[in-house]
Amino acid sequence: MAACTGLIVANIYYCQPLIVLISKEWGLKESAAGRVTYLTQIGYALGLLLLVPLGDILERKKQILITTLIAVGALLLAATAQNFIVLQAASLLIGITSVVPQLILPLAAHLAPDHKRGSIIGAIMGGLLVGILASRSVSGTVGALFGWREMYYIAAGICTVLMVLMYFRFPESKPTLKSDYGELMRTVAHYARTHPRLREASIMNALSFAVLSAFWVTMVLFLSDAPFRYTSAQIGMFGIAGAAGALAAPLVGKLSDGRDPRKNIIIGLVLELLSFGTFYFTGSGIILLLIGIVLLDVGHQSIMVTNQTIIYALKPEARNRFNTVYMTTTFIGGAGGSAIGLWFWNHGQWPVVCGGCTVIVLINVALFYMFRPASVKKALI
């Protein structure tokens, strides 16, 4: 499950190191070509909202396989796009159909015993986050050697192989809820209104993911410009530093079992603040940039995995719908972060990106202290 989540979620992020190559093919500004990054994330948010709740009323394995099949078609559409409009439409569809990891996570939570749920979620999130971060290294290298279109062809092949693997290895999971789609979506809205801890976790994770997305999109522009002028392959290799940080996810999950979660969250926020401090003083070297990448990704995981462990314990029979609220909000934050990051870049480049993201993290710190500790205690009871 960890491998499948990592390899499928990578579809969303292959485009990031390829922005420069895409812009050159159609004569676009690099910031304009960057639209494919947040369109993919918007698509992912739509998929989370419209498809993930179905996991509570459909057989999950069948839904996973059908969604992956459609993702293969979307990747092939991107690979064969003859203009930027088609590529943008394909990017949106890739995002919508790459929600399979968010169907796998509730299935894993359903299968896990209560006392190991946090560590199991952390292990699968570790695979997911390694996929997110390593995908940049892979796509950057493939783009430099063969071209950006070939990366989409390769991704379609990977998803085809995964469909076969999941067909034989994943257990069937019969739904416990009998409902129609309209009623299902109404309960999603109801849970968002009536569970303050779910709202708190969703908002804080959205802001955390916003700064993560803003960094990874603008880092491509930062490193492709003077004094670095790195190729897509060289830029993609920085994903390895992020992947190293992602290995902390299983540890964070274990720490979330039977511990006050607010400690993990505040540690994550402090690490995010430290990361943007190191980014600001990077200068023409890369050591501080590499240190900051690890700090940023470990910090985000501390927030994300801890909050996810909490919301899965709130109402076990509604995990898919809780996950819908949580992850839809998260990826709205991610799409907004990518767009805001490009806006920061256009209005002052790297210093403004670092300063603007620091302000967003400070807003998240303020929200952390505004949210009532009582809601956290209630969530754990």
N, C-alpha and C positions, 0 to 999 in steps of 0.2 A: 504493500500500500504506500509506503514512504517513497519507493522508487517511482511508482505510477504518478503520484501527486507531483513529484519534482519534475518529471519529464513532460507532463501535460501542462502544468502551470508555466513552464518555460516558454510556451507558445506566445504568451503575452509580452515577453521581454526580449525576444530575439531581435525586435525592430530597433532597440535603443542604440546599439553601436553601429547600426546600418544607416542612421540618419544622414550622415555625410554622403554616403554612396547613393542613396535614394535622391538626395537633393541634386547631385551632379547629373544623374540620368535625365531628369526633367527640367534642369535649370532653375531650381527653386532655391530660395534662401534656406539655410539650414534650420532656422527657427520655424519656418513654414513646414518643412518636411517633418519636423518634430511633432506635428499634429497627429501622426499615426500612433504616437505613444499614448496620448491621452484619449484618443478615440477607442483604442483597444481596451483601455481601462474603463471607459464609459460602457463599452459593450459588456465587459465582465460584470460591472455593477448591474446592468440590465438582466444578464443571465442569472445572477444571484437572486434578484428580486422575482423573476418570472419562472425560473426553472427549479431552483433549489428547494422551495417549499413542497414541490411535488414528491420529494423523497419521503414525506410522511404519509403519502397515500398510494404511492406506486411501489412496485418491486424495485429496489435500489439498483441491483446488478443490471437489469435490463435497461433502466434509465441511463446508467453510466455508459453502457455499450453504445446505445443509440446516439447519445450526445457526442461521444468520441468520434463516431462515424461522420457526423455532420461537421465536426472540427476538421477532419481530413479534407473534406470538400472545400471548406473556407481557406485552408492553407494552400491548396492547389489554386484557388482563385487568386490569392495574393501573388503566388509564384508566376502566374501567367498574365497579370494585370498589364494592360497596354497604356494606361494613363493613371495619373495620380488620384483621380476621382474613384476609379475602380479599386485602387489599393486602399483608399480610405474606407470604402464600403466593406472590403474584405477584412480590414483590420477590426472594424466594429463587429463583424460576424465571428472572427477569431476570438474576440473577447467574450462574446455571448456563449460560445460553445466550449470555452476552456474552463468552465466552472466545475468540471469533474472532481478536482480535489476537494471542493466543498460538498460534494456528495459522498466522497470517500470518508472524510473526517467524521461526520455523524454516524456512519456505518461502523467505523472503528470504535467510537465512543459507546455505541450500542453493544458491541461485542466485548468491550473491556470490563473487567471487574472494577467495582467502585474504588478499591484501595490502590489501583494501578492506573486509573483513568488519566491522571495528570501526566505521568511519565510516558504513557502510550501516545497521548495527543502530542506531547513534546517531541517524541521520536518521529512521528509522521510529519509534524511541522518542521522538524529539522530537515527531512527529505524535501519538503516543499520549498523551504527557504534556500537550500543548496541548489535546487533546480532554478529558482528565480535568479540567483546570483551567478551560478556557473553558466547559465544560458548566455550571458553577455560575453563571456570568454569564448564560448563555442561560436556564437554568431559573428563576433568580431573577426575571428580567425577564418571562418568559412567565407565571410564577405570579402576579406582581403585576398584570399587565394582564388576563389571561384566566382564571386559576385553575390549580391544580396538575394537574388531570386533563388539561387541554389539552396540557401538556408531554409526557405519555405518548403522546397521539395523534400529536403532531408527531414524536416519536422513532420511532414505528412507521412513519410515512411515510418518514422518512430511511432506515431500514433496508431498506424496500422498494426505494427507489431504488438503494441500494448493492448489493442483490442483482443488479440488472440490470447495473450497472457492473462488478461482479466477474465476472459470467458472461462478459462480452465481453472483459475486459481481463486477467484473471488467467491465467497459463499452467497447464496440467495438470502434475502432479508425481507420477509413478508411485512407489509405495513400493519400497524396496530390501529390506525385511525381510518374510519370510514367517513368520507366527506367529499363534497364536490369542490372544484377549483375555486369557485367564487367564495364559498364559505371558508376555504383554506386561506385565501388572501385576506379575508376580513379578520381572521384570527391573528395573522401576522401583524396587522395594524393594531389590533387589540393588545397583543403582547408588548408592542413598542410603547403603547400608551400607559400600560398598567404595571410595568416592571422597571422601576427606576435604575436598578443595577444594570440591566440590559442597555438602557439608554446611555448611562455613564460610560460603560465599557466601550460601546460603539463610537461615541463621540471622541473619547480619548484616543482610541486606536486609529480613528480617521485622521486626526491631527498628526499622530505619530507617523502614519503611512504617508501623509502629505509631504512632510519634510524629507522622508526617505526617497519618494518619487522625484521631488524637486531636485534633490542632489544628483541622482543617477542620470536624469535627463540632461542637466546642465553640465555635469562632469564631462560628457562627450564633447560639448562645445568648448569647454575650458581646455581640455587636453588636445583638441584638434587645432587650437589657435596657438599663436606665439606665447611663450618661447618653446613649447613642447612640440607642436605640430606632429602628434602621433598619428599613426595609421589606425584603421578600425580594429586590426588585429591587436595592436599594442594597447589600445583603449579597452578592448574586451578582456584583456588579461587582468585588469584591475578587479574584475568580478571574482577572481580567486581569493582576494583578500576578504571580500564580503562573504564568500562561501566558507572561509575559515571561521568567521564570526558566527555563521549560521549553525555551526556544530554545537554552539551553546544551547540550542533549543531543547534538547533532551534534558540537560541539567536544569534549565529553568522550569521545565515541566515537573521534574521530581521535587524541586523546591516549592512548587505550588500545591503539592499534596500535604495537607495538614498544617499549613503555615499561613500567617496573616498575609494576604496577597498584596496589600498596600506597600509593603516593604519592597517587593520585587518591582512594582510599578514606579516608585520614586527612584529606585536605583536606575531603571531604564531611562527616566527623564534626565537624570543627572548625566548619564553617559551620552545622551543625545546633545546636551548643551556643551559638553567637553569636545564632542566630535566637531561641531561647527566652529569652535574656537581654534582647533588644529587646522581645519580647512582654511580659515581666514589667513593664517600665518604660513600657509604652504609655500608661497613664493614660487621660485623656479625649480625647487626640489620636489621629490615625491615621498620622502619618508613620512612627513607629517600627514600627507594625504592618505597613505596606506594605514597609518595608525588610526586616523579619523574614520576610515571606512569600517574597520573592525569595531570601533567604539559605537558607531551609528547602528550597525546591524545587530550587535549584541543588545544595545539599548532598546531597539524596536522589538526584538524578540521577547525581552523581559516584559514589555507591556502587552504584546499581542498574545503570547502563550498563556500568561497568567490570567488575562481577562477571558480568554476562550475557555480555559478550564473552569472558571467561575460560572459562565453562562450555561455551560453544558450540565452543571449541577442544579440549575434552577428548576427545570421542568423536563425530565428525561424524555417523556413521550412527545415533546415538541422540539427536539434538538434541531431538526432541519429548519424549522421556522425561526427559532432563535438565531441560528447560524445565518439565516437570510437577512435578518435585521442587522446583525453584527457585521457581516462581510459586505453587504450592500453599502452600508454607511462607510466602511473602511475604504472601499474602492471608489466611492464618490470622493472621499478625501484624497485618494491617490491620484485620480484624474484631475481634481482641482489643484493638487500639489504640482503635477507635471505642467499644467497650464500656467500656474502662478510662477513656477520656477523659470519658465521661458520668458514670462513678463519681467521678472527680476533681471534676467540676463539682458534683455533688450534695454533696460533702464539703468544699467550700471555694471553689467557683467558680474564677475565672480565676487567682488566685495559685497554687492547688493544681495546676491543670492545667499551668502553666508549670514549677513545681517538680517535679512527678511526671514530666513528659516529659524534663526535664533529667537526672533520675536514670536513665531508660531509655537516653538517649544515652550517659551515662557508663558504663553497663553494656556498651554496644556498644564503647566505646573500650577497656574492659578486655579484652573478647573479642578485639579486634583485636590486642592485644599478646600474648594467650595463644596464639592460633593460630600454628602453626609457619611461619616464613617459607619453610622447605624445601618445604612443600606448594605454595606459590605458584610457586616455581621449577620444581617438577615439572610443574605445570599448563601452564607456558609452553614446556616442552621438546617 
